[in-house]
């Protein structure tokens, strides 16, 4: 059914009246103006909290990763924090990635008490594919600090390797390396493969 001209006019007038009602019923909320000084104070407070949270102790608790280029036939040392990997001679033209990660329940520690973050080590080709065969003579090391120095002198401290086959932590025969004043004394062992290493004492 088609509307006549007068009906169309009435519809338009009715819509206009309804629109006016909705507009007049809207409550106008006054805009609260924030002083510039308040904004600056809030920003400074946030920055202060961030600065306070970023301390060396907090950094030591975070997971970290760093990559290094490995050149075939050349030695390389991959250092991250108070630990590292010594590659005596690379058998890869690739990217070595060292990580420092917090102990987590996916790798049950059994009766071990870890003194520091774990070391995680893998090698990738230039397409991002991980190598699965471990070549060469490579060492993992952890720097000794006062607390771990005491544990080592008491014969309680060792490096452990997480065996991905049996999913158990195994002792990596550990020996002491004197820093000779050039760097901190270290505990080190010959690496049996890629993966996780940790410095721990038996409970």
Helices and strands as residue ranges (DSSP letters): H 5-25, H 36-53, H 56-60, E 64-70, E 76-80, E 83-87, E 94-101, E 112-114, E 118-124, E 138-143, H 146-153, E 157-163, E 168-172, E 175-177, E 186-190, E 195-202
